[in-house]
Structures are given as structure tokens and as C-alpha cells.
């Protein structure tokens, strides 16, 4: 079957970024113990373990692969279900390697897609428009298996951009095995393939590139392609400039969508681009507009407000080459934050050749610079300088707290003198404070801030330590979650943690681990748990439930998906792989036991059913707890 799928790449020409064919697409429902360790050469041959896992899923007689449920959205009035009968060969192309192609179609169409592999039926759920788009995308993916995709006039549901690409640039734009187009699709959330339009003959000079997605996604992908084409075929953009600039004008929800342009000289272009495109990226992220350079032309696409911000940021960027920059009326702007920085800390915050500021800009997607008026240059008036931060509210707050952290290290007490705990009742974005003791602070930060980053990712909020004060920024749910994580972490430092009930939580997954696998899963001093946490962005530890039974709890605001490398489902897969590896190793040694505890563990594992997975969202009740165990549970 794998050989047959590999043959799918033998199309007449690479008209689509070829989805990597799945070697097996019958793994939809069966997670749990059926996961295999990719390092083990015997994967797929452990039939005993596989049959045990499948027996739990017999209630669904058809193996299926399902796209992640889009939680939190109310079903539209025209919500429905469409089915599409497909062939065995088409199923491999729809699924793609690890389900990535199906996930991409689901993301772009905003529909939920299930593939029933045994019956070869594709089930599409969503509004009428979402189902129509998903079906259209699936047909396009399947059509590219046998030859060029044909696009007709009824393909455009307000989600299509057609772009002519010169024949000599097609290979450059596609990339090796379609990798460049795939990268653009991933970055902008689009679906792209080369096609033929109508029944007319193919144009030998140009190929038509179809880009499906939202207005913003299509524009970002289109300009990225144009930038690549212009490097290969200089002057091509000037021929289609008017068409590109006027495209999709006013077609967003605000009705103000459009594109503005700016022309650079050679030296200006390199400055506006920055090292490895860093300056362009920070302008794009901080303004919210699509910012791309095509030749010597800068294009700003977005709403009227986003374009205005992007052009203002660009203007201030170039003004810094001539001297000090001051933003008049910054107090009345809603896109900036000003931090007073003591003069003796300015060099520390800026870094060598602006390295420290640049790192913070890249991390948070903001634009930062020190403000000075021309008449104040060299006078040294005042004890502080003003650092202005531009960007969205959450990103600005993250960068601001990072700056405060640096200042507090250099000048202790600048932001923490007299500060107490604070808890906000605001449901929206706000900041809570938590004052910690010295030993608690070092434990919460961890080696190279690993623990701090782990808690921050799992809670979905901003966590920054300024002196001995933890600043927790986010919406109320995120702030509360982060404070709970810190509380459990500190309890682990002191001893055993017990959480009586997890039934009311939507951010936790419980896993019961066989007794002989617990040490293997946790690792030496919790090293394996820490590794899995770092890879998937979760917070996990062993805990006791209300009955005193130990299990592993995985916390994260992101439930994850079958193809995502992050979230609770990704962590669960890694744990199951480790369990399978341990059970295979134990089975291979037979009755050879080197210790009494190991012997009992193997005996228990034969009698017990595979590890049970309990998601707190699906439980009517139950218990929870946390095993402190010192550093092992940390």
C-alpha cells in the first residue's frame, strides 16, 4: 500500500504542492495504547497490544480520521452534513502525511471533516458555504493526482485569488516537491495549486496559480509569491501593478480593506528589510497589516487603520537614521505603551548594537525605540528616558513586563517597592500580581526559565517575574489558570498535592499509567515529563485522585489535534509511545525479573487493561490530585 501511495507523485507535472501520501490512513480513532514509538523497528507488529486497543473502540465499527472540533463556536442556522464517496487512492491524498492535508482543508474552509477509511466516505460538517468550500478544496486535491486541476467560474465563493506566474518562475515558486508553496500555505492559512481555467488551452507563457482562503490570507500568500517571482523575473510586478493593488478593495468586514504602496531606493530597501527580513516582520506583526516588498516596492495591505499604522511605523523607522525621534500625542494613541527607563539602565535594555531590544521585538512582535526630542539631545535632562512600544495590547504588555524585568535586575525596587498581591475581577485583559518568597521564586522560574515558560504556555497567558513579584497578564480565565498552576507547583515543592475534582475543568486530561511504567514515563527526577512538556507546551505531573489512585494529569489551554505537535493530545501521544515501548521491553524479557517490584509490575500489567484516558471534559465526576515528590513532580 505504501508503494502504491508513493506512486502518486508520478503526475504529469507538479501542479500542486504534492501532499505527502499517508503510509497508513486507518489510525483515526485508535489512540491510547495503540500509539507506537517511531524509534522501534518492530512498530506495527505488536498485534497483541493493537488488538487490546481496538477492542475499546468497537462501538465505532468504522475507522475514521476526524479534524479537530472547533469548540466555542455557535452552529450556524444552515448547519448541515454532506458526504462524498471517494476511492482508495483519493483517500490517501485527502488525508496526507499524518492527516496534514485534511487538516489544511478543514482550516481553510472552516468546516469539520471526517474521513471514514473503511467505507471510503468523506463527511463534511458546517454551514452551507463552509461545506461547499470544503468539497471544492477536496475535489481540487483529488484532481491533481491524475493531471492538471481545472478551475471553472463557479469556483469563486469570495475565497479565490487567481495569479499569473511566468513559466520560467513556476519551478522557483513551487519549490522542491512543492515545499515553498507548502510553507506559504502554512504561514497564511491558505490552499494553493496551479491550475487550468475553463476549457481553454494552456498559456505557454504563464501558469495560473489559484489561492484559496480569507482576504488577509490570500493577500499575504499572493504578495509572498509575487516577491519570489520578481527576483526571478525582474519587472514582472510593474506589468500587473494596478490589478494587484486594486484587488479585493473593500471586501473585508470593515469595508476598508485596501493596499497602499511605497517605493524604496537600494540602500533604503536593505534597511527596511532588516537582517533576514526581521524589520519587515516586526512591522507586519506590530501593525497588523500585511507588509511585503516586491522588488523596490513596499506594499501595505489591511484595513485603513492597519495601513495607517504600518506607514507611520515605517516613517519613524527611517527618521531614526537622521536623529532622535519623538511621537507627538502618544498619550492619545491606543497602539502604544511608554516605559520610563532609568538612564543608567538604557544601555542594558538596548544591548550591544540594539541586540536586546531586537530580541524582545522578535519575541513579542512589537516595534520599540527610545523617544527623544531634538532640543533635548545631549542635554541629559531628567533621570529617565522614554521607551515606546508599538503593537497589539497583549504583545505590548509582554514586552513591557520583559523590560521591567531587566530594569528591576539593574535597579532593584524600581517597580516592586511596596507592591502587594493583586487580583483583578475584570473578565477582559488585565494583570494580576503575586508576591513570592526567594525560594519559591527560584523554583517557579526553573533552570534557564524553563518552568516559567512551561507555565506560561500551558496557561495561555503572560507570566513574567519582576523582582519577587509574578505579573500574570491575560483574560480572567487565563490569569486564574496560571495562578492555579503556580499554586500546585509550589505544593509539589513542599510535598504531595491533592486535587479532589477535575470534572469542572476543560483544560485537563487524565491518564492512568500501569504501575511498571510509571518510572519509565516520568524519567530520572522527572526528566522525561520535562522533555514532553517542552515539546508540546503543556504542564503535567503525577497525582493522586480522590480514591488515592495515582495518575498523570496533563494541563493545557490547547486541547491539540491529531496532527498538531502541541497541546494535550500531542503530550498524550508521547506518553502512550513511552508506555508501549516499556511494555514491549518487559514482554521481551519474559519472566526474567531483576527486582521484586519489577516482577510485580509486569504481572500487574498483564492483568490490567491498557491505560485509561479520561478527559475531564467528558467526566460527570471524579477525583484529582497531584503527587509532589519534590523535583520529580515538578
Secondary structure, DSSP 8 states (H G I E B T S, - for coil): -HHHHHGGG--SS--B------S----SS--GGG---TT-TTTT--HHHHHHHHHTTTTS-S-EEE----TT----TT-EEEEEE--HHHHHHHH-GGGHHHHHHHHHHT-EEEEETTTTEEEEEE-HHHHHHHHHHHHHHHHTTTS-EEE-GGG-SS-EEEEEEEHHHHHHHH-GGGHHHHHHHHHHT-EEEEEEETTS---SSEEEEEEES-HHHHHHHHHHHHHHHHHHSTTHHHHHHHHHHHTTTT-STTS--EEEEEE--HHHHHHHH-GGGHHHHHHHHHH-SEEEEETTEEEEEE-HHHHHHHHHHHHHHHHTTTS----TTGGG-SSEEEEEEEGGGHHHHH-GGGHHHHHHHHHHT-EEEEE--GGGTTT--SSEEEEEEES-HHHHHHHHHHHHHHHHHHSTTTTTTT---B----SSSEEEEEE--HHHHHHHH-GGGHHHHHHHHHHTSEEEEETTEEEEEE-HHHHHHHHHHHHHHHHHHHS-BB----TT-SSEEEE---GGGHHHHH-GGGHHHHHHHHHHT-EEEEEE-TTS-EEEEEE-S----SS-SSSHHHHHHHHHHHHHHHHHHHHHHTT--SSHHHHHHHHHHHHS-S--EEEGGG-SS----B--TGGGG-
